[in-house]
Amino acid sequence: MNKYASKFKISNRYILKSVNSYIITNVDIIKKLHEMKKSQFIFYTIKINFVSHNSFTFNN
């Protein structure tokens, strides 16, 4: 989970650029990111959602 978290750099610009279409249907998760930017749980939640929805793969 730490390895995944290191690839996902928390910044508002990165999120908006990377999940432009995803953010529309997952506003609650994005709001939680603003509240808990360094939470491992949030990283895990996003990973599960991305995998389950097959939205896209992270490119580093």
PDB file as gemmi writes it, atoms N, CA and C in Angstrom:
CRYST1    1.000    1.000    1.000  90.00  90.00  90.00 P 1                      
ATOM      1  N   MET A   1       0.827  -1.199   0.000  1.00  0.00           N  
ATOM      2  CA  MET A   1       0.000   0.000   0.000  1.00  0.00           C  
ATOM      3  C   MET A   1       0.868   1.260   0.000  1.00  0.00           C  
ATOM      4  N   ASN A   2       2.005   1.203   0.672  1.00  0.00           N  
ATOM      5  CA  ASN A   2       2.917   2.341   0.672  1.00  0.00           C  
ATOM      6  C   ASN A   2       3.508   2.579  -0.710  1.00  0.00           C  
ATOM      7  N   LYS A   3       3.781   1.498  -1.418  1.00  0.00           N  
ATOM      8  CA  LYS A   3       4.325   1.618  -2.768  1.00  0.00           C  
ATOM      9  C   LYS A   3       3.321   2.310  -3.682  1.00  0.00           C  
ATOM     10  N   TYR A   4       2.063   1.941  -3.543  1.00  0.00           N  
ATOM     11  CA  TYR A   4       1.008   2.575  -4.340  1.00  0.00           C  
ATOM     12  C   TYR A   4       0.881   4.048  -3.974  1.00  0.00           C  
ATOM     13  N   ALA A   5       0.921   4.314  -2.683  1.00  0.00           N  
ATOM     14  CA  ALA A   5       0.763   5.685  -2.200  1.00  0.00           C  
ATOM     15  C   ALA A   5       1.874   6.583  -2.721  1.00  0.00           C  
ATOM     16  N   SER A   6       3.074   6.049  -2.839  1.00  0.00           N  
ATOM     17  CA  SER A   6       4.196   6.849  -3.315  1.00  0.00           C  
ATOM     18  C   SER A   6       4.014   7.258  -4.770  1.00  0.00           C  
ATOM     19  N   LYS A   7       3.324   6.422  -5.542  1.00  0.00           N  
ATOM     20  CA  LYS A   7       3.073   6.760  -6.943  1.00  0.00           C  
ATOM     21  C   LYS A   7       1.983   7.820  -7.078  1.00  0.00           C  
ATOM     22  N   PHE A   8       1.042   7.809  -6.140  1.00  0.00           N  
ATOM     23  CA  PHE A   8      -0.068   8.752  -6.209  1.00  0.00           C  
ATOM     24  C   PHE A   8       0.281   9.992  -5.407  1.00  0.00           C  
ATOM     25  N   LYS A   9       0.822  10.989  -6.086  1.00  0.00           N  
ATOM     26  CA  LYS A   9       1.241  12.214  -5.415  1.00  0.00           C  
ATOM     27  C   LYS A   9       0.020  13.091  -5.151  1.00  0.00           C  
ATOM     28  N   ILE A  10      -0.187  13.390  -3.876  1.00  0.00           N  
ATOM     29  CA  ILE A  10      -1.362  14.177  -3.506  1.00  0.00           C  
ATOM     30  C   ILE A  10      -1.148  15.650  -3.820  1.00  0.00           C  
ATOM     31  N   SER A  11      -1.863  16.093  -4.812  1.00  0.00           N  
ATOM     32  CA  SER A  11      -1.931  17.525  -5.109  1.00  0.00           C  
ATOM     33  C   SER A  11      -3.214  17.750  -5.882  1.00  0.00           C  
ATOM     34  N   ASN A  12      -3.860  18.851  -5.616  1.00  0.00           N  
ATOM     35  CA  ASN A  12      -5.149  19.105  -6.246  1.00  0.00           C  
ATOM     36  C   ASN A  12      -5.046  19.096  -7.765  1.00  0.00           C  
ATOM     37  N   ARG A  13      -3.977  19.675  -8.301  1.00  0.00           N  
ATOM     38  CA  ARG A  13      -3.795  19.725  -9.746  1.00  0.00           C  
ATOM     39  C   ARG A  13      -3.670  18.322 -10.333  1.00  0.00           C  
ATOM     40  N   TYR A  14      -2.895  17.474  -9.661  1.00  0.00           N  
ATOM     41  CA  TYR A  14      -2.697  16.108 -10.155  1.00  0.00           C  
ATOM     42  C   TYR A  14      -4.017  15.352 -10.177  1.00  0.00           C  
ATOM     43  N   ILE A  15      -4.784  15.485  -9.111  1.00  0.00           N  
ATOM     44  CA  ILE A  15      -6.074  14.796  -9.031  1.00  0.00           C  
ATOM     45  C   ILE A  15      -7.005  15.266 -10.143  1.00  0.00           C  
ATOM     46  N   LEU A  16      -7.140  16.571 -10.306  1.00  0.00           N  
ATOM     47  CA  LEU A  16      -8.039  17.119 -11.314  1.00  0.00           C  
ATOM     48  C   LEU A  16      -7.615  16.698 -12.716  1.00  0.00           C  
ATOM     49  N   LYS A  17      -6.310  16.654 -12.953  1.00  0.00           N  
ATOM     50  CA  LYS A  17      -5.806  16.273 -14.273  1.00  0.00           C  
ATOM     51  C   LYS A  17      -5.986  14.782 -14.527  1.00  0.00           C  
ATOM     52  N   SER A  18      -5.745  13.978 -13.497  1.00  0.00           N  
ATOM     53  CA  SER A  18      -5.731  12.528 -13.672  1.00  0.00           C  
ATOM     54  C   SER A  18      -7.119  11.900 -13.676  1.00  0.00           C  
ATOM     55  N   VAL A  19      -8.004  12.419 -12.851  1.00  0.00           N  
ATOM     56  CA  VAL A  19      -9.318  11.787 -12.718  1.00  0.00           C  
ATOM     57  C   VAL A  19     -10.432  12.741 -13.118  1.00  0.00           C  
ATOM     58  N   ASN A  20     -10.199  13.451 -14.204  1.00  0.00           N  
ATOM     59  CA  ASN A  20     -11.134  14.479 -14.650  1.00  0.00           C  
ATOM     60  C   ASN A  20     -12.554  13.944 -14.786  1.00  0.00           C  
ATOM     61  N   SER A  21     -12.711  12.773 -15.383  1.00  0.00           N  
ATOM     62  CA  SER A  21     -14.042  12.200 -15.555  1.00  0.00           C  
ATOM     63  C   SER A  21     -14.479  11.446 -14.297  1.00  0.00           C  
ATOM     64  N   TYR A  22     -13.503  10.867 -13.600  1.00  0.00           N  
ATOM     65  CA  TYR A  22     -13.798  10.073 -12.409  1.00  0.00           C  
ATOM     66  C   TYR A  22     -14.291  10.944 -11.257  1.00  0.00           C  
ATOM     67  N   ILE A  23     -13.730  12.144 -11.162  1.00  0.00           N  
ATOM     68  CA  ILE A  23     -14.044  13.044 -10.040  1.00  0.00           C  
ATOM     69  C   ILE A  23     -15.528  13.406 -10.010  1.00  0.00           C  
ATOM     70  N   ILE A  24     -16.173  13.429 -11.164  1.00  0.00           N  
ATOM     71  CA  ILE A  24     -17.572  13.834 -11.253  1.00  0.00           C  
ATOM     72  C   ILE A  24     -18.479  12.888 -10.468  1.00  0.00           C  
ATOM     73  N   THR A  25     -18.186  11.603 -10.511  1.00  0.00           N  
ATOM     74  CA  THR A  25     -19.033  10.621  -9.840  1.00  0.00           C  
ATOM     75  C   THR A  25     -18.477  10.210  -8.476  1.00  0.00           C  
ATOM     76  N   ASN A  26     -17.361  10.818  -8.068  1.00  0.00           N  
ATOM     77  CA  ASN A  26     -16.746  10.447  -6.797  1.00  0.00           C  
ATOM     78  C   ASN A  26     -16.303  11.679  -6.014  1.00  0.00           C  
ATOM     79  N   VAL A  27     -17.193  12.656  -5.954  1.00  0.00           N  
ATOM     80  CA  VAL A  27     -16.887  13.908  -5.271  1.00  0.00           C  
ATOM     81  C   VAL A  27     -16.577  13.688  -3.796  1.00  0.00           C  
ATOM     82  N   ASP A  28     -17.281  12.757  -3.166  1.00  0.00           N  
ATOM     83  CA  ASP A  28     -17.075  12.501  -1.738  1.00  0.00           C  
ATOM     84  C   ASP A  28     -15.651  12.049  -1.443  1.00  0.00           C  
ATOM     85  N   ILE A  29     -15.116  11.184  -2.295  1.00  0.00           N  
ATOM     86  CA  ILE A  29     -13.748  10.697  -2.103  1.00  0.00           C  
ATOM     87  C   ILE A  29     -12.751  11.836  -2.261  1.00  0.00           C  
ATOM     88  N   ILE A  30     -12.974  12.676  -3.258  1.00  0.00           N  
ATOM     89  CA  ILE A  30     -12.079  13.810  -3.471  1.00  0.00           C  
ATOM     90  C   ILE A  30     -12.138  14.779  -2.293  1.00  0.00           C  
ATOM     91  N   LYS A  31     -13.325  14.988  -1.754  1.00  0.00           N  
ATOM     92  CA  LYS A  31     -13.466  15.854  -0.577  1.00  0.00           C  
ATOM     93  C   LYS A  31     -12.699  15.281   0.607  1.00  0.00           C  
ATOM     94  N   LYS A  32     -12.740  13.969   0.763  1.00  0.00           N  
ATOM     95  CA  LYS A  32     -11.999  13.326   1.848  1.00  0.00           C  
ATOM     96  C   LYS A  32     -10.496  13.502   1.654  1.00  0.00           C  
ATOM     97  N   LEU A  33     -10.059  13.500   0.402  1.00  0.00           N  
ATOM     98  CA  LEU A  33      -8.643  13.711   0.121  1.00  0.00           C  
ATOM     99  C   LEU A  33      -8.193  15.080   0.621  1.00  0.00           C  
ATOM    100  N   HIS A  34      -9.021  16.079   0.425  1.00  0.00           N  
ATOM    101  CA  HIS A  34      -8.684  17.414   0.898  1.00  0.00           C  
ATOM    102  C   HIS A  34      -8.602  17.445   2.417  1.00  0.00           C  
ATOM    103  N   GLU A  35      -9.447  16.659   3.062  1.00  0.00           N  
ATOM    104  CA  GLU A  35      -9.487  16.637   4.519  1.00  0.00           C  
ATOM    105  C   GLU A  35      -8.386  15.757   5.117  1.00  0.00           C  
ATOM    106  N   MET A  36      -8.038  14.670   4.416  1.00  0.00           N  
ATOM    107  CA  MET A  36      -7.065  13.715   4.945  1.00  0.00           C  
ATOM    108  C   MET A  36      -6.021  13.398   3.883  1.00  0.00           C  
ATOM    109  N   LYS A  37      -5.213  14.380   3.542  1.00  0.00           N  
ATOM    110  CA  LYS A  37      -4.293  14.262   2.411  1.00  0.00           C  
ATOM    111  C   LYS A  37      -3.271  13.131   2.560  1.00  0.00           C  
ATOM    112  N   LYS A  38      -2.875  12.828   3.783  1.00  0.00           N  
ATOM    113  CA  LYS A  38      -1.821  11.832   3.962  1.00  0.00           C  
ATOM    114  C   LYS A  38      -2.328  10.528   4.565  1.00  0.00           C  
ATOM    115  N   SER A  39      -3.617  10.310   4.486  1.00  0.00           N  
ATOM    116  CA  SER A  39      -4.195   9.115   5.095  1.00  0.00           C  
ATOM    117  C   SER A  39      -4.013   7.891   4.205  1.00  0.00           C  
ATOM    118  N   GLN A  40      -3.433   6.833   4.740  1.00  0.00           N  
ATOM    119  CA  GLN A  40      -3.258   5.589   3.996  1.00  0.00           C  
ATOM    120  C   GLN A  40      -4.608   4.988   3.622  1.00  0.00           C  
ATOM    121  N   PHE A  41      -5.588   5.184   4.481  1.00  0.00           N  
ATOM    122  CA  PHE A  41      -6.923   4.642   4.227  1.00  0.00           C  
ATOM    123  C   PHE A  41      -7.516   5.240   2.959  1.00  0.00           C  
ATOM    124  N   ILE A  42      -7.304   6.526   2.752  1.00  0.00           N  
ATOM    125  CA  ILE A  42      -7.825   7.186   1.561  1.00  0.00           C  
ATOM    126  C   ILE A  42      -7.128   6.648   0.316  1.00  0.00           C  
ATOM    127  N   PHE A  43      -5.822   6.447   0.395  1.00  0.00           N  
ATOM    128  CA  PHE A  43      -5.099   5.845  -0.727  1.00  0.00           C  
ATOM    129  C   PHE A  43      -5.708   4.492  -1.075  1.00  0.00           C  
ATOM    130  N   TYR A  44      -5.963   3.705  -0.041  1.00  0.00           N  
ATOM    131  CA  TYR A  44      -6.515   2.369  -0.225  1.00  0.00           C  
ATOM    132  C   TYR A  44      -7.907   2.434  -0.840  1.00  0.00           C  
ATOM    133  N   THR A  45      -8.718   3.367  -0.360  1.00  0.00           N  
ATOM    134  CA  THR A  45     -10.075   3.532  -0.881  1.00  0.00           C  
ATOM    135  C   THR A  45     -10.053   3.885  -2.359  1.00  0.00           C  
ATOM    136  N   ILE A  46      -9.186   4.796  -2.731  1.00  0.00           N  
ATOM    137  CA  ILE A  46      -9.094   5.206  -4.136  1.00  0.00           C  
ATOM    138  C   ILE A  46      -8.610   4.045  -4.998  1.00  0.00           C  
ATOM    139  N   LYS A  47      -7.637   3.297  -4.486  1.00  0.00           N  
ATOM    140  CA  LYS A  47      -7.123   2.157  -5.240  1.00  0.00           C  
ATOM    141  C   LYS A  47      -8.243   1.162  -5.525  1.00  0.00           C  
ATOM    142  N   ILE A  48      -9.011   0.826  -4.514  1.00  0.00           N  
ATOM    143  CA  ILE A  48     -10.120  -0.119  -4.666  1.00  0.00           C  
ATOM    144  C   ILE A  48     -11.131   0.394  -5.679  1.00  0.00           C  
ATOM    145  N   ASN A  49     -11.467   1.676  -5.599  1.00  0.00           N  
ATOM    146  CA  ASN A  49     -12.438   2.254  -6.519  1.00  0.00           C  
ATOM    147  C   ASN A  49     -11.931   2.253  -7.953  1.00  0.00           C  
ATOM    148  N   PHE A  50     -10.689   2.622  -8.147  1.00  0.00           N  
ATOM    149  CA  PHE A  50     -10.132   2.642  -9.492  1.00  0.00           C  
ATOM    150  C   PHE A  50     -10.091   1.238 -10.091  1.00  0.00           C  
ATOM    151  N   VAL A  51      -9.698   0.277  -9.275  1.00  0.00           N  
ATOM    152  CA  VAL A  51      -9.621  -1.097  -9.758  1.00  0.00           C  
ATOM    153  C   VAL A  51     -11.011  -1.632 -10.090  1.00  0.00           C  
ATOM    154  N   SER A  52     -11.962  -1.366  -9.224  1.00  0.00           N  
ATOM    155  CA  SER A  52     -13.303  -1.904  -9.424  1.00  0.00           C  
ATOM    156  C   SER A  52     -14.016  -1.264 -10.609  1.00  0.00           C  
ATOM    157  N   HIS A  53     -13.718   0.014 -10.858  1.00  0.00           N  
ATOM    158  CA  HIS A  53     -14.375   0.712 -11.964  1.00  0.00           C  
ATOM    159  C   HIS A  53     -13.557   0.660 -13.251  1.00  0.00           C  
ATOM    160  N   ASN A  54     -12.314   0.169 -13.126  1.00  0.00           N  
ATOM    161  CA  ASN A  54     -11.422   0.128 -14.285  1.00  0.00           C  
ATOM    162  C   ASN A  54     -11.326   1.492 -14.970  1.00  0.00           C  
ATOM    163  N   SER A  55     -11.208   2.527 -14.163  1.00  0.00           N  
ATOM    164  CA  SER A  55     -11.188   3.884 -14.701  1.00  0.00           C  
ATOM    165  C   SER A  55      -9.919   4.143 -15.512  1.00  0.00           C  
ATOM    166  N   PHE A  56      -8.784   3.918 -14.896  1.00  0.00           N  
ATOM    167  CA  PHE A  56      -7.522   4.090 -15.595  1.00  0.00           C  
ATOM    168  C   PHE A  56      -6.397   3.562 -14.717  1.00  0.00           C  
ATOM    169  N   THR A  57      -5.203   3.426 -15.303  1.00  0.00           N  
ATOM    170  CA  THR A  57      -4.051   2.980 -14.533  1.00  0.00           C  
ATOM    171  C   THR A  57      -3.134   4.166 -14.282  1.00  0.00           C  
ATOM    172  N   PHE A  58      -2.504   4.183 -13.116  1.00  0.00           N  
ATOM    173  CA  PHE A  58      -1.591   5.270 -12.790  1.00  0.00           C  
ATOM    174  C   PHE A  58      -0.305   5.141 -13.596  1.00  0.00           C  
ATOM    175  N   ASN A  59       0.118   6.246 -14.142  1.00  0.00           N  
ATOM    176  CA  ASN A  59       1.403   6.280 -14.837  1.00  0.00           C  
ATOM    177  C   ASN A  59       2.318   7.234 -14.096  1.00  0.00           C  
ATOM    178  N   ASN A  60       3.528   6.767 -13.779  1.00  0.00           N  
ATOM    179  CA  ASN A  60       4.427   7.599 -12.989  1.00  0.00           C  
ATOM    180  C   ASN A  60       5.417   8.326 -13.881  1.00  0.00           C  
TER     181      ASN A  60                                                      
END                                                                             
